[in-house]
Amino acid sequence: MESRLFVIGIIMLAWAGAAKYLKHKNLLKNKIIFNALHTAFAAITAALALWLFDFVSTGGDLSSLQPSTGKTIFKIVVIAGLSVWAAAAAWRAKERKILKLFDKDYEWADTIYFSALLAAFVMFFFIQAFKIPSASMQNTLLVGDHLFVNKFTYGFRMPLTQIRFLEFNKISRGDIIVFTFPAKDKNQINCGGPQYGRDYVKRVIALPGETVQVKDAQLYVNGQKVEDHGYEIYSADQRYTFESKQDKLTYQKEWEERDLEQFYGILLRDQFGPVTVPPNAYFAMGDNRDQSCDSRFWGPVPRENIKGKVWFIHWPLTRIGFPK
Protein backbone atom coordinates (compact mmCIF):
# COMPACT_ATOMS: atom_id res chain seq x y z
CA MET A 1 0.00 0.00 0.00
CA GLU A 2 2.79 2.40 0.90
CA SER A 3 4.47 1.62 -2.42
CA ARG A 4 1.34 2.75 -4.26
CA LEU A 5 1.26 5.98 -2.29
CA PHE A 6 4.92 6.54 -3.08
CA VAL A 7 4.25 6.03 -6.80
CA ILE A 8 1.29 8.43 -6.65
CA GLY A 9 3.45 11.02 -4.90
CA ILE A 10 6.26 10.68 -7.44
CA ILE A 11 3.86 10.92 -10.42
CA MET A 12 2.22 14.04 -9.00
CA LEU A 13 5.62 15.53 -8.15
CA ALA A 14 6.72 14.93 -11.74
CA TRP A 15 3.53 16.63 -13.00
CA ALA A 16 4.14 19.62 -10.72
CA GLY A 17 7.75 19.87 -11.86
CA ALA A 18 6.76 19.74 -15.53
CA ALA A 19 3.96 22.28 -14.97
CA LYS A 20 6.29 24.70 -13.21
CA TYR A 21 8.85 24.40 -16.01
CA LEU A 22 6.24 25.03 -18.72
CA LYS A 23 4.93 28.08 -16.91
CA HIS A 24 8.46 29.41 -16.45
CA LYS A 25 9.05 29.01 -20.19
CA ASN A 26 5.73 30.76 -20.91
CA LEU A 27 4.46 27.72 -22.84
CA LEU A 28 1.02 27.51 -21.23
CA LYS A 29 -0.39 29.83 -23.90
CA ASN A 30 -0.01 26.94 -26.30
CA LYS A 31 -3.46 25.31 -26.25
CA ILE A 32 -2.12 21.84 -27.08
CA ILE A 33 0.45 21.92 -24.27
CA PHE A 34 -1.98 23.24 -21.67
CA ASN A 35 -4.65 20.80 -22.80
CA ALA A 36 -2.26 17.87 -22.35
CA LEU A 37 -1.17 19.15 -18.93
CA HIS A 38 -4.70 19.71 -17.61
CA THR A 39 -5.95 16.39 -19.00
CA ALA A 40 -3.07 14.49 -17.43
CA PHE A 41 -3.83 16.10 -14.07
CA ALA A 42 -7.49 15.08 -14.33
CA ALA A 43 -6.56 11.48 -15.17
CA ILE A 44 -4.10 11.24 -12.27
CA THR A 45 -6.52 12.69 -9.73
CA ALA A 46 -9.35 10.43 -10.98
CA ALA A 47 -7.12 7.36 -10.55
CA LEU A 48 -6.16 8.59 -7.07
CA ALA A 49 -9.80 9.11 -6.08
CA LEU A 50 -10.68 5.57 -7.19
CA TRP A 51 -7.71 4.18 -5.26
CA LEU A 52 -8.78 6.09 -2.13
CA PHE A 53 -12.28 4.64 -2.51
CA ASP A 54 -10.82 1.12 -2.61
CA PHE A 55 -8.62 1.95 0.37
CA VAL A 56 -11.56 3.15 2.49
CA SER A 57 -13.91 0.34 1.40
CA THR A 58 -11.37 -2.34 2.39
CA GLY A 59 -10.41 -0.68 5.64
CA GLY A 60 -6.89 -0.10 4.39
CA ASP A 61 -6.28 -3.73 3.44
CA LEU A 62 -6.08 -3.60 -0.36
CA SER A 63 -4.89 -7.22 -0.48
CA SER A 64 -8.47 -8.26 0.36
CA LEU A 65 -9.83 -6.45 -2.70
CA GLN A 66 -11.35 -8.86 -5.20
CA PRO A 67 -10.62 -7.70 -8.77
CA SER A 68 -13.31 -8.07 -11.42
CA THR A 69 -13.76 -7.14 -15.07
CA GLY A 70 -16.77 -4.99 -14.21
CA LYS A 71 -14.83 -2.92 -11.67
CA THR A 72 -11.93 -2.49 -14.08
CA ILE A 73 -14.23 -1.31 -16.88
CA PHE A 74 -15.96 1.10 -14.50
CA LYS A 75 -12.63 2.63 -13.43
CA ILE A 76 -11.49 3.00 -17.04
CA VAL A 77 -14.78 4.71 -17.95
CA VAL A 78 -14.51 7.11 -14.98
CA ILE A 79 -10.91 8.06 -15.74
CA ALA A 80 -11.58 8.42 -19.47
CA GLY A 81 -14.73 10.45 -18.86
CA LEU A 82 -13.05 12.91 -16.52
CA SER A 83 -10.09 13.19 -18.87
CA VAL A 84 -12.37 14.06 -21.82
CA TRP A 85 -14.25 16.57 -19.67
CA ALA A 86 -10.97 18.20 -18.59
CA ALA A 87 -9.68 18.28 -22.16
CA ALA A 88 -12.84 20.00 -23.36
CA ALA A 89 -12.68 22.56 -20.54
CA ALA A 90 -9.01 23.30 -21.28
CA TRP A 91 -9.66 23.73 -24.99
CA ARG A 92 -12.49 26.23 -24.41
CA ALA A 93 -10.57 28.24 -21.81
CA LYS A 94 -9.33 31.75 -22.58
CA GLU A 95 -5.91 32.99 -21.45
CA ARG A 96 -7.12 34.33 -18.09
CA LYS A 97 -9.12 31.14 -17.44
CA ILE A 98 -6.07 29.04 -18.36
CA LEU A 99 -4.02 30.71 -15.62
CA LYS A 100 -6.80 30.13 -13.07
CA LEU A 101 -7.09 26.46 -14.04
CA PHE A 102 -3.33 26.09 -13.88
CA ASP A 103 -3.11 27.69 -10.43
CA LYS A 104 -5.82 25.35 -9.10
CA ASP A 105 -4.20 22.28 -10.63
CA TYR A 106 -0.78 23.23 -9.28
CA GLU A 107 -2.10 23.95 -5.80
CA TRP A 108 -3.80 20.55 -5.64
CA ALA A 109 -0.77 18.78 -7.11
CA ASP A 110 1.46 20.40 -4.51
CA THR A 111 -0.83 19.22 -1.71
CA ILE A 112 -1.28 15.71 -3.12
CA TYR A 113 2.35 14.86 -3.76
CA PHE A 114 3.43 16.14 -0.34
CA SER A 115 0.61 14.26 1.43
CA ALA A 116 1.18 11.06 -0.55
CA LEU A 117 4.93 11.00 0.05
CA LEU A 118 4.46 11.81 3.74
CA ALA A 119 1.80 9.09 4.12
CA ALA A 120 4.02 6.58 2.28
CA PHE A 121 6.88 7.44 4.65
CA VAL A 122 4.70 7.02 7.74
CA MET A 123 3.16 3.77 6.51
CA PHE A 124 6.49 2.27 5.47
CA PHE A 125 8.27 3.03 8.72
CA PHE A 126 5.64 3.53 11.42
CA ILE A 127 1.97 2.57 11.10
CA GLN A 128 -0.08 0.47 8.67
CA ALA A 129 -3.84 0.02 8.52
CA PHE A 130 -5.16 -3.54 8.36
CA LYS A 131 -8.61 -5.15 8.25
CA ILE A 132 -9.30 -8.62 9.64
CA PRO A 133 -10.57 -10.75 6.71
CA SER A 134 -11.27 -14.08 8.46
CA ALA A 135 -12.24 -15.70 11.75
CA SER A 136 -8.84 -17.35 12.35
CA MET A 137 -8.00 -15.01 15.26
CA GLN A 138 -11.44 -15.06 16.86
CA ASN A 139 -12.24 -14.03 19.59
CA THR A 140 -9.17 -11.83 19.98
CA LEU A 141 -9.74 -10.25 16.57
CA LEU A 142 -13.08 -10.44 14.78
CA VAL A 143 -13.93 -10.33 11.08
CA GLY A 144 -14.17 -6.68 10.07
CA ASP A 145 -11.99 -5.30 12.86
CA HIS A 146 -9.87 -2.38 11.61
CA LEU A 147 -6.38 -2.28 13.09
CA PHE A 148 -3.28 -0.19 13.25
CA VAL A 149 -0.08 -2.22 12.95
CA ASN A 150 3.06 -0.96 14.68
CA LYS A 151 5.80 -1.34 12.05
CA PHE A 152 8.72 0.15 13.96
CA THR A 153 8.62 -1.83 17.19
CA TYR A 154 10.70 -4.65 15.63
CA GLY A 155 13.04 -2.15 13.96
CA PHE A 156 12.95 0.15 10.95
CA ARG A 157 13.49 -1.56 7.60
CA MET A 158 15.61 0.16 5.00
CA PRO A 159 13.76 0.52 1.65
CA LEU A 160 14.52 -2.13 -0.98
CA THR A 161 16.47 -4.20 1.56
CA GLN A 162 15.86 -6.56 4.47
CA ILE A 163 18.22 -4.59 6.71
CA ARG A 164 16.67 -3.38 9.96
CA PHE A 165 17.97 -0.96 12.55
CA LEU A 166 16.90 0.47 15.93
CA GLU A 167 15.15 -2.72 17.07
CA PHE A 168 13.09 -1.50 20.01
CA ASN A 169 11.58 -4.89 20.85
CA LYS A 170 12.33 -8.45 19.89
CA ILE A 171 9.62 -10.69 18.47
CA SER A 172 8.30 -12.64 21.44
CA ARG A 173 6.08 -15.63 22.02
CA GLY A 174 2.48 -14.42 22.22
CA ASP A 175 2.93 -11.40 19.94
CA ILE A 176 0.18 -10.89 17.35
CA ILE A 177 1.97 -10.16 14.09
CA VAL A 178 1.03 -9.12 10.56
CA PHE A 179 3.14 -10.61 7.79
CA THR A 180 3.20 -11.26 4.07
CA PHE A 181 2.23 -14.86 3.35
CA PRO A 182 5.44 -16.86 2.78
CA ALA A 183 4.61 -18.31 -0.63
CA LYS A 184 7.41 -19.60 -2.86
CA ASP A 185 5.67 -18.32 -6.00
CA LYS A 186 2.30 -17.15 -7.31
CA ASN A 187 1.27 -20.71 -8.23
CA GLN A 188 1.68 -22.12 -4.74
CA ILE A 189 -1.63 -23.40 -3.36
CA ASN A 190 -2.38 -23.27 0.35
CA CYS A 191 -5.57 -23.12 2.38
CA GLY A 192 -7.67 -23.83 -0.71
CA GLY A 193 -6.10 -21.32 -3.10
CA PRO A 194 -3.14 -19.08 -3.93
CA GLN A 195 -2.10 -16.84 -1.02
CA TYR A 196 0.86 -15.11 -2.68
CA GLY A 197 1.20 -11.45 -1.67
CA ARG A 198 -1.57 -11.52 0.94
CA ASP A 199 -1.17 -10.14 4.44
CA TYR A 200 -1.86 -12.54 7.30
CA VAL A 201 -2.34 -11.99 11.03
CA LYS A 202 -1.45 -14.71 13.53
CA ARG A 203 0.03 -15.17 16.99
CA VAL A 204 3.68 -16.14 17.51
CA ILE A 205 3.79 -19.58 19.13
CA ALA A 206 7.45 -20.57 18.87
CA LEU A 207 10.78 -18.84 18.24
CA PRO A 208 13.80 -19.83 16.12
CA GLY A 209 15.35 -23.12 17.27
CA GLU A 210 12.31 -24.26 19.27
CA THR A 211 10.40 -27.46 18.56
CA VAL A 212 6.66 -27.56 17.98
CA GLN A 213 4.26 -30.47 18.04
CA VAL A 214 0.49 -30.89 18.13
CA LYS A 215 -0.87 -34.15 19.54
CA ASP A 216 -4.62 -34.69 19.70
CA ALA A 217 -5.07 -30.91 19.18
CA GLN A 218 -2.85 -30.18 22.19
CA LEU A 219 0.11 -27.86 21.57
CA TYR A 220 3.62 -28.72 22.79
CA VAL A 221 6.64 -26.40 22.57
CA ASN A 222 10.07 -27.84 23.35
CA GLY A 223 8.36 -31.00 24.52
CA GLN A 224 6.33 -29.17 27.17
CA LYS A 225 2.55 -29.02 27.09
CA VAL A 226 1.36 -25.44 26.53
CA GLU A 227 -1.56 -24.59 28.75
CA ASP A 228 -4.31 -22.38 27.32
CA HIS A 229 -4.02 -18.68 28.00
CA GLY A 230 -7.71 -17.92 27.64
CA TYR A 231 -7.61 -16.58 24.09
CA GLU A 232 -7.61 -19.98 22.37
CA ILE A 233 -10.92 -21.39 21.16
CA TYR A 234 -11.74 -24.83 19.73
CA SER A 235 -14.80 -25.69 17.68
CA ALA A 236 -14.24 -29.07 16.00
CA ASP A 237 -16.78 -31.82 16.68
CA GLN A 238 -14.29 -34.59 15.93
CA ARG A 239 -10.53 -35.07 16.09
CA TYR A 240 -8.29 -36.73 13.52
CA THR A 241 -5.86 -39.40 14.63
CA PHE A 242 -3.00 -40.64 12.50
CA GLU A 243 0.72 -41.26 12.72
CA SER A 244 3.11 -40.00 10.07
CA LYS A 245 5.16 -42.69 8.33
CA GLN A 246 7.81 -40.19 7.16
CA ASP A 247 11.16 -39.91 8.85
CA LYS A 248 11.79 -36.70 10.80
CA LEU A 249 14.25 -35.19 8.31
CA THR A 250 11.87 -35.61 5.36
CA TYR A 251 8.94 -34.31 7.40
CA GLN A 252 10.95 -31.25 8.49
CA LYS A 253 12.11 -30.54 4.92
CA GLU A 254 8.60 -30.77 3.47
CA TRP A 255 7.30 -28.52 6.23
CA GLU A 256 9.99 -25.88 5.59
CA GLU A 257 9.37 -26.08 1.83
CA ARG A 258 5.61 -25.58 2.47
CA ASP A 259 4.57 -28.88 0.89
CA LEU A 260 3.32 -30.71 3.99
CA GLU A 261 -0.30 -29.69 3.47
CA GLN A 262 -0.37 -31.52 0.14
CA PHE A 263 0.27 -34.83 1.93
CA TYR A 264 -1.79 -34.49 5.10
CA GLY A 265 -4.33 -31.71 4.56
CA ILE A 266 -6.72 -31.08 7.44
CA LEU A 267 -5.13 -33.88 9.48
CA LEU A 268 -2.38 -31.42 10.45
CA ARG A 269 -4.87 -29.49 12.51
CA ASP A 270 -4.86 -32.16 15.24
CA GLN A 271 -1.65 -34.16 14.64
CA PHE A 272 1.41 -32.20 13.64
CA GLY A 273 5.20 -32.42 14.00
CA PRO A 274 7.45 -32.41 15.77
CA VAL A 275 9.38 -29.81 13.75
CA THR A 276 12.13 -27.36 14.63
CA VAL A 277 11.63 -23.71 13.76
CA PRO A 278 14.54 -22.71 11.48
CA PRO A 279 16.82 -19.71 12.13
CA ASN A 280 15.30 -16.27 11.46
CA ALA A 281 11.79 -17.73 11.31
CA TYR A 282 8.77 -18.14 13.59
CA PHE A 283 5.89 -20.54 14.14
CA ALA A 284 2.50 -18.77 14.04
CA MET A 285 -1.03 -19.97 14.77
CA GLY A 286 -4.50 -18.47 14.92
CA ASP A 287 -6.31 -18.22 18.25
CA ASN A 288 -9.28 -19.97 16.64
CA ARG A 289 -7.24 -23.14 16.52
CA ASP A 290 -9.67 -25.33 14.60
CA GLN A 291 -10.48 -22.69 11.99
CA SER A 292 -7.00 -21.34 11.28
CA CYS A 293 -4.78 -21.99 8.29
CA ASP A 294 -1.38 -21.36 9.86
CA SER A 295 2.19 -22.65 10.26
CA ARG A 296 0.92 -26.18 10.78
CA PHE A 297 -0.12 -26.20 7.13
CA TRP A 298 2.25 -23.85 5.28
CA GLY A 299 5.44 -23.73 7.32
CA PRO A 300 7.46 -21.13 9.21
CA VAL A 301 7.15 -17.35 8.89
CA PRO A 302 10.48 -15.83 7.74
CA ARG A 303 11.64 -12.81 9.72
CA GLU A 304 11.78 -10.66 6.58
CA ASN A 305 8.05 -11.29 5.91
CA ILE A 306 6.96 -9.82 9.24
CA LYS A 307 5.63 -6.28 8.82
CA GLY A 308 4.87 -5.45 12.43
CA LYS A 309 2.88 -6.06 15.58
CA VAL A 310 -0.87 -5.55 15.94
CA TRP A 311 -1.23 -2.44 18.05
CA PHE A 312 -4.73 -0.96 18.23
CA ILE A 313 -8.30 -1.72 17.08
CA HIS A 314 -9.82 1.56 15.90
CA TRP A 315 -13.08 0.31 14.34
CA PRO A 316 -15.86 -0.56 15.07
CA LEU A 317 -16.30 1.79 18.03
CA THR A 318 -17.50 -1.03 20.27
CA ARG A 319 -14.20 -2.86 19.66
CA ILE A 320 -11.75 0.01 20.27
CA GLY A 321 -8.79 -1.11 22.34
CA PHE A 322 -5.40 -2.81 22.52
CA PRO A 323 -5.71 -6.56 21.75
CA LYS A 324 -3.70 -9.00 23.86
N, C-alpha and C positions, 0 to 999 in steps of 0.2 A: 504494500500500500504506500509506504513512504517513497518507494522508487517511482511510483506513478506521480506522486506529488512533486518529486524532484524534477521529473521530466516536464510536467506542466509548468513549473517555475522557470526552467531553462528555456522552454519554447516561448513563454511570455516575455522573458528577459531578452531573448533574441529579437522578438517583435518590437519591443520598446527601443532596443538599440538601433534597429533598422529604421524605425519611425523617426527617432531623433536625428539620425544622419540625413534622412531625406528632407526633413524640415530645415536642417542647417544648410543643406545645399539648395534650398528653395525649389524643390522638385514636386512639392505637393500640389502646385498649380496644374500639373499634368494630370488630366482626368484619369488616364489609364493607370498611372502609378498610384494615385490616391484610391481609386476603385479597388485595386488589388490589395492595398494595405487595409482598407476598411473591411473588405470581405474576409480577408484572412483573420482579422480580429474577431469578427462575428462567428466564424467557424470554430475558432479556438475556444471562445467563451461558451458557445453552445455545447461543445464536447465536454468542457469542464462542468457545466451545469448538469448534464446527464450523468457524469461520473459522480458528482456530489449527491444526486438523487439515489444512485445505486449505493453509495456509501451510507447514507442515512437509512435507507430501507433495509439494509443488511446489518445495521447496528455497528458498522465499521469493519465487519468481517466479509470482505469482498470474495474470499475463497469459497464462501457458501452460496455465492450467486450462481444460479443455474442459467447458462446461456441458451438462447433459442433463436431460431431464424426470424420469428416475428419481432422479437425485441431488437435484433440487429437491424432489420428493415426499418423499424420505427425510428431508431436513432439516426440512421442515414437520412431518412426523410426530414427529420427535425433539423439536422445540421445543414442539409442542402437547402431547405426552405428558408432558414434564417440567413444563409449565405446569399441566396438570390435576393431576398428582401434588402439586405445591407448593400448589395451591389447596385440595386435600383435606386436606393436612397443616395448613395454616393454619386451616381451618375447624374442625378437631377440637381444635386447641390450646387449652389453658387459659391463664389470664392469665400465670402464671409461665413457661409454655412459650413464650408469645408473646414475652416479653421476651428469652428465650434465643435464639429464632429471629431476632428483630430484631438483637440484638447480633452474631450470626454474619454475617447478611446485610450489616450496616453495616461490619463489619471487612473483609469480602471486597471490598465496593464501594470502600472507602477505598483498599485495596491496588491494585485493578484500575484505577481511574481515574487514580491517580498513575503506575502503571507504563505504562499505555497512552499517556498524554500525554507522559511522559518518552521512551518509545520512539519516538513520532511525531516528537518534537523531534529526537532523535538521527538518525533515518532521513531526515528532511527536510533537515537541515543537514550531517550528517557521513557516515554509512555506510548503504549499502543492500545487502541480500542479492540475489543474482541467480543463476539456474541456466541453464547453456548448453543451449538447446533443439535446436540443429542442428549440422551438421558444417562450417559455413561458415568457422569459424576454426581448423579442424584444421590442423596438429597443435599449435598454440599452446594452444588451448582445445578440450577434447573434450566430446562430448555427455554431459551429466550432471555436468559440473564445477560445483561450488558456489562462488560468488565473493563477495567483499566489494568493493563499488564505493566509491571515495573521492569523495564528493560536494562536498567543500569545497576541493579543490585548485585548481579553476578559479574559486573565489569563492563566497561564500554568496549564495543567492537569497532575496530578500524574499518572504514568502508572498503569493500572489495577484497577483504582478507578475513581470516579467522583469528587474527591477533586481538587479544583483549588486554585491557589495562585498568588499573584502579578497581580491583575486585573487592567490593565492600563486604560481600557475604559469599560463603561457599554454598554450593548446592547441597542441601541436607535432606535426610530421610524425612518424609512427611510434607515437603514443599509441594505446592500445586504449581505446575509449570505449563507454559505454552511453548510448543515446538513445531517445527515443520516436519511433517511425516517423513520418516527415513526410508523412502523408496529408492531402489537401485536405479529405476528408470520409469518412464511414463507408462510402460506396458505391464508393470508389476501389479498383480491383483492381490488385494488383501481385504478382508472384511466385506466380501461380496462385490468388490469393484476396485477400480484404480484410485489410489489415494495420493498420488504424486502431487506435490506442491500445496497440499492442504495443511492448515494449522490444526493441531490437536491440543487438548488440555487433559492432563492426567496428574496423578500424584506419584512422587518419587517413593519407591518402595525399597530399592537397594542401590548401593553405591559401587563404584568400580572395585573389582576384586572380590566382591561378596557373592555368595552362592544363594540361589533362589530355587525353591521347590514348592509345588502345590500338590498336596495329597488329600483326596476326598474333599476338595474345595477349601482345605485349610492351608494357610500360607506359612512357609518356613523360610527364615533368612539365616544363613550360616548354621543350618541344622537346628535352630531354635524356633519353636512354635511362636508365631506372632499373635498376641492377643488382640482382639478388636479394640479400636479406640473410640468407637461410638459413631463414626461417620460411615462405616461400611454397611451396606445393605445387601441382602441375598434374596432372590425371588424364584429360583428354579424349583420346580416340583419334583424333579428327579435328578440323581447324580450319575455321572458316567464313571465306570470303573474299567480300567484296562492297564496293561503293563507294557511299556515300550520294549521291543525286541532289539532295538539299535544299541550299539555300544555307545559309551558316554562321549567319546571324541567325535563320532559321526553326528550324534544328537546335538552336541554343542555347535559344531560347524554349520549344520543346517539351520539352527536357531539364529546364529549370527548372520547367516546369509539370507535370512528372512524367508526360508522355504518350508519351515516346519508345519505351517498351517496347511500346506498342500497335502501332507501325509496324515495329519491327525484331526484337522478341522475343529469342530466344537468340543471334541474330547479334551482339548488342552485347557478348557475352562476349569475342569475339576482335577485333572491329573497332568501335572507338568513338571519337567525337570528331573533331576537337578541340573542347573546350568550355572556358569560363573560369569558375572558381568565383566566384559572386557575393559581394558584401560580407556579412560576418557569417554565413558558411556554410562548409562543409567538404566535401571529397570523401573518401568512406570506402569501403574494400573489405575483403573477407574474405581471410584468408591462404590459404584453400583456393580459389584463384582460379577454378577451373573449376566449383566447386559453391557459389558464393556469389551471392546476390541482393543487389546493393549499388548504389552510386551510379551505376554504369553504366546500370542499369535504371530507377531511380526518382528520380534527381536528387540535388541537394546536401542536406546535413544542416544545417538552420538552427541557429545558435548556441543559441537558446532551447530547442531540443529536447534538447540534450546534458545528461545528468544527472550524469555524472562519469566518472572514469577507473578502469578495472579495476585493482584493487590487489593482492588476495591470493586464492589458491585455498585453501579450507579443507576441502574434501571432494571426492573420497575421500582417505583418508590417504596413499595412494601418490602423490597428485598435489599435496600441500601445497607451496606456494611462491609466489614473485612472478613472474608471467608477463612476458615481454619481447616 
